[in-house]
Amino acid sequence: MLREFYHSITGRRRSMLLSMFLPTFLFGDILDADAASGKTYQPTQAQRRLEAQRRLQNQRIAEIRRQNAARNAAKTAAAGKAAAAAKTAVPKLRYTWIKSQRYLLLRDMAKFYGLSLVYTKTGVVMRGARKVDLYYNKRLASIDGVTVYLTTPPVLRGSNAYLHEKDFLLVLEPVMRGKTLAKYPVRTIMIDPGHGGTDKGAAGAGGRLLEKNLNLAMALKLRTALRKLGFQVIMTRGADSTLSLQGRAELCRRYKPDLFISVHCNAAAQKTITGIETFAMTPKGCASSNDSKPSNATGAGNSFDKNNYRMAYEIQKALLKNTKAEDRGVKHARFFVLRNASCPAVLIETGFISNLRESALLNRADYQTKIVNAIVTGILNYRASYR
């Protein structure tokens, strides 16, 4: 009955009837009876137009969604880059030019570090969670009680104090903010016992105590302590052998350690001088701490200026705490091994062999252990500073 009714109506009415009750996309399945009878259903022109419009609309919606997703991804990436840049960006500090050199306003610097600035008769103090002491016309300064040497003295102009831009970037910033440091791995450490073989180094009272032997004794203890902590250690010399400065630099280039630590004892004509000092490579365009004339001399070691200084600071700080020795400061120098180092590097003067009391201490195993433990602590604190 239904089949007879379906075939009795005209084609146009048949299409209208189907469109009222069935979705367009089911027509082909429903009309299998016509297909079996040799007839093929053909949608009307209007239906084809509607279907084309639907396809075009779906394509447009998909394209809009794709564009929105791309814009959102770009915004997220830009926000991430902006946040990363904000963490490491140098703050906008007011400055003035003095003898063609740029000096930054210390008042802005103190605000940037979240410290208060106090003017004294001899200099300025930035204090709060940290403490920085600076002195007019002196390169000597201190950060949290550790003596440091600036490349250029701070200056007073009118009622404002200024610090040289390089001292902000390469002395204060590395010590005050670990995020400014490059995140180099610290797995392999090269230890360089100064002098050796025919090069005896400085001699102690009576000439019997030789620097080369003290350097090696401390370096071997340092190797043992670092290996216990899982570090790989390479020695430039492990015995009383002669090794040139060029040879030490070549070993550093060949083995590519993550850190280079040169161990020395100090000496002076004035026998009363004592204390510990730690050196980092002098930045380009600056004067070394024991010199007053700036130089543009540079070397491979300058690639690590900020990390060099932070490591020197951490080691000096730990040495002072462990030994209670006189603080002769964190300094800059263009020593050959520092200038040619292919990784962050420091040179440590562990004490004055020329001083009778200090040379006796340096020759004691327990005092050497204090020095070694302090160097290890400094290395660990340096590594932790930029994690």
Salt bridges, closest charged atoms under 4 A:
ASP34 OD2 - ARG14 NH1 3.75
GLU51 OE1 - ARG54 NH2 2.71
GLU51 OE2 - ARG55 NH1 3.86
GLU63 OE2 - ARG66 NH2 2.61
ASP108 OD1 - ARG94 NH2 2.78
ASP133 OD2 - LYS131 NZ 2.74
ASP144 OD2 - ARG130 NE 2.46
GLU165 OE2 - ARG102 NH2 2.73
GLU173 OE2 - ARG177 NH2 2.68
ASP192 OD1 - ARG248 NH1 2.59
ASP199 OD2 - HIS195 ND1 2.99
GLU211 OE1 - HIS195 NE2 3.25
GLU211 OE2 - HIS264 ND1 3.39
ASP240 OD2 - LYS212 NZ 3.01
GLU250 OE2 - ARG253 NH2 2.76
GLU277 OE1 - ARG328 NE 2.95
GLU277 OE1 - LYS331 NZ 2.79
GLU314 OE2 - ARG310 NE 2.84
ASP366 OD2 - ARG364 NH2 2.77
